[in-house]
Every structure is written in structure tokens, then in C-alpha cells.
Amino acid sequence: MKKHDKVTNLHCKDDKMRELSGKYSFTHPGKLEAMKKSVEEEFARCFWSGDVDHAKEELRESLRELVIWERNTIWRDMLQSERRVNAVVAKKAGQGIKRYWMPSLKPVPVFVSVIMFLIVLLASPALFDLLPNISHYHPANVYAAQRSLSLVVLVSFLWATEAVPLYVTALAVPALSVILNVYVTENGKRLMLSGDAAKLAVSAMCSSTILLIIGGYSIASALSKYALDKTVAMYVLAKAGQPSQVLLLLMLLAVFLSMWISNVATPVLLNSIMLPIVQGFSAHSLPFVKCLLLGIALASNIGGMGTPIASPQNAIALSALEGMQQVSFLQWTAISVPLMLLMVILGHGLLMFWFRPGKFALPIIPSHVEAFTAPHYLILGTVAVTISLWCWKPAVAIAGSEGIIACLPILVFYGSGLLSKEDFNNLPWNVIMLVAGGVSLGSAVEASKLLRIVGGAISQSMSGASLWMVTTVFSCFIFIVSSATSHTVSAIIILPLLAEIGAGIGHPRLMVMGGALACSCAMALPVSSFPNTAAVSVENELGKQYLQPSDIVKLGVQMTVICASVLISFGFGIMYLMGF
């Protein structure tokens, strides 16, 4: 109450103490002392060979850590509630305005981003003239591709530097893509009219992926509201006693879940489980919190290569191989599982090197056993059914996409009243809009046929090269493109091209599957994948992000290089030996 009064400038403590002053005070603690002594003797007999003094010392220290955990957790939960309320409190005109009236704008990064955009915009005609196949495309198509490249550079710089809030850049993507004329007609012979281009740019922002994300966040909101996330978090901590073990357990869990329920829903669920763990940590444990968030994001990206249903690019790879040699489910997992395990081990080592989680001590977590009620069973049942439908391929075929299935928890939770209108308003819409902007950017790049032009040029220049060299060059191309746009868009454009090239050299399965796995390895920017976006959006009880975009770039670039090295060496060897 003292902390509450200090933050809110109220005087609740004095009023409460006056209210309690006349209450009955227990002055005969004999029975309580007897029970305490009995516990100490039993603990000494079980763990200290009858040494009561050492038993009392350990119990006293454990009690202190338990009180600290409870105090921090309750206090931070209260601050989070206060922050939500304070966000809608009215203020007088002019009150609370900072001296610098645009606190979210970073002038220098904005200036650098605009300069880079202008440089690429002016230099792109000369750059495209160097491409060997540029004469095969209509001038309108080339013009749109040049503008599309400039748009990608501008948006990537704004996202990487966070010159303006990430979701603001995302919301600007549809407008910029229409203004820059990056949309061309299907035959690529004329620019699309602004009205038609605007329809495509805006419609791309409401896709099946967005529904899937809203459904995932609704599940996380229900788990949090009814404290089911804390129950799971306490169980996880009970199984992993050391910080490094907690990190490894969460990473392995992220990989496993991503294999079966997609790497879009997985980071949302695991972040909701991880947050109750870190709420009781002290301020100096922030590096460990960053370590856990990055671990979940990196592992979810890696898990996206696990099975044909783990991510959209895997399904696109199988469709690109139609009419050719197919890759069975067993063959896919036989290749991907060893690669994933090796990448997770290397990623765990990288995080251990940078953050040294071993120096942080985990507090003792209380294991409260609360009675389950009807809402708890309804939530767990809905989550179980939703995950099962995501994993069951016939159900996905009937629904059309995982996003339609994700409507089930939305309808159940909000329709039944388990979640309220306020809960819906409190969903992280900034994250949802960020992903929507990324999808819109991918739509613009796809419509401009930029990747097809560049990919065709690379293919023509690589004629006569060895299989490993062709695979390596295209994998590196995919790493760069997928980091700047999205995994799905890269797969849609590049994998059919790889299928044609692979068929020409007798290795279509190796080229296409290698390209699909390369998409999942790209994780250099916050918008490279949804796991990265979800990680950078997690906030503490005061509304401050745990991770900055620079944290994602720093670890993401290194992890992309590590995964790329594993894929083009160990992965290429496995696929080649299996006859791909």
C-alpha cells in the first residue's frame, strides 16, 4: 500500500491502518508456534538428518524469496491494470504535453531512410539495365519493379531503425505502394489504375494470417485472464531448475509446437506462458527476460521448417513440386528434424554467450492449487479443439485455412462472455497492424514481379554452375529477400522458379525444399517473421517493450548466418544423400 500511495499520490495506507486499529489482534500464538515447530522438525528429519537449526535457516530464506516473488507479481499486475485505466483518463487542454511535441519521431533515422529511398529510386534504372534478362519484360513492369525495390528499402530502414513506431510504418505501406505505382496488371504490360491498386493493397491487410493472429491472441488473453498461463508457467519452472534449462525447455517447446500448430500461433501462446515467469523477477534480470523472448522467437522460426504444415512456405513448396517427384511427410521430417535440433543447440549456445543467463537466480515459485471451474474447462476444451483442428489436415481443407479455424476461440470466448469488449480492445492491435503491413508489402512486391525479375537474372547468370553453388546462391538470395519482406511472399515467387531450375538440372526436390527451409532461416529484422514481431511487441507492466528492434537485428543477423551455414552444408548433404 505504501508503494501504491507513492505512485498514485493517494493516502489509502493511513485510512486502512485506522480501519484496522480497532480490530481484534491475536495475542496467543501458542497453537501457531506449535504448528511452525512441527513443520521445522519434519523438514529437518526429511532433509537435514534432524538438524533443526539448518532446517529453520533454509525455511526462513525460502519464505523470504517467496514473499518477494508474491509481492513483485501482485504489484506488477496492479501496475498493468492501472496503466490500462490511465490510458483513457481525460486531461485538460495542454496538460501533459512534452516540450518535444513529437516524442515518437526520430529525425535522424527518418532522414537516413528517406535518403536511402531516393538513392535507390534514382539509381534503380541503371541497376536494372545491368540485369541480363531485363529486355524480356515490358517497360511498365520494369518501372513498377524499380519502384517496388525503392519501397522495400524505405520500409526496411524505417522498421530496422524504428524511426517511427513500427505499426505506423506498416499502416503507411498501402498508401506508399499505391502512390509509387508498384502494381501492374497480370500480363505486366501496364500499370494498374489507382483505384484497383488501392483495393488490392488494403484487402491484403485482412488475410487469413491476420485472423490466425487474432485467434492466437484471444487464446492468450483467455489463458491470462483466468490464470491458466500462470499454472503452466509454474509447472515449467518446477521442471527446469536452472535459467539455462528454462531457456532450452522453452526453445524445444517452441520448435515442437511450431511443427504442429504453425509458427504463428506458437509464439503467442509461449509468450503468454513466459510472462508470468518473469513478472516476479527484479529489474536487474532484464537481460534474462530478453534472452527468453529471443529464444522463443528464434526457436519458433526454426520450428517453421519442421513439417509440411508448420508454415505456409512448406505447403507452397509441395505445390511447386506438383507433377514432379513429391516429398513425403516422413522424408520432410527426416531432413528437417536433425537440422532443427542442430540449429536450436547452436541458437541456445549463442544466447548463452550473449546473455549469460546462468548468473541469474530463479526465485522460488509458489505452487498454488486452485479449483478448476466451468470457465477453465471451457477454455481448455476450446484450445484443445482448436489446436487439434489446426493439426488435422482434412479440417483445414474443409475450413479453407487455419485463419478460419482460428475464428472458433474468438466466437466461443467473446460470444460466451468469458472475454469482454474491454478484453477485445486490449488485444495488441499495434502488432496485428504491423503484420498486416508486412502482408501488404508482400502483396505489392508480388504484384510488381520484382522477385521474378531478379530471380530470373540470377538463374540466367548461374547457368553451368555446380548444384551446390546454385543452391547456395539462391539460398542466400532467399535469406535477404525473406528478411526484408516475408517468408510466404518469397516462397510464392521464388519456389516455382527453383522448381523449374531444379527440373532442368535433375534435382527439383533438393532445390525446392532447400528454398523452403531457407525461408524459415531468415530472421534478421523484426518484420522478417511473425515470431520476431511478437517478441518485439511484448511489454512490461508499465507499457515499455522488453526488446528493441536493435536486439532483434543483433541476434537475428547472427542466427540467420548460423542457420544458413547449417542449411547449405549439413542440410545440403542430407538431401543429396537421400537422393533429392
Summary of the structure (lengths in Angstrom):
residues: 580
radius of gyration: 27.2
end to end distance: 66.5
largest distance: 96.0
contacts: 1934
relative contact order: 0.11
helix: 74%
strand: 1%
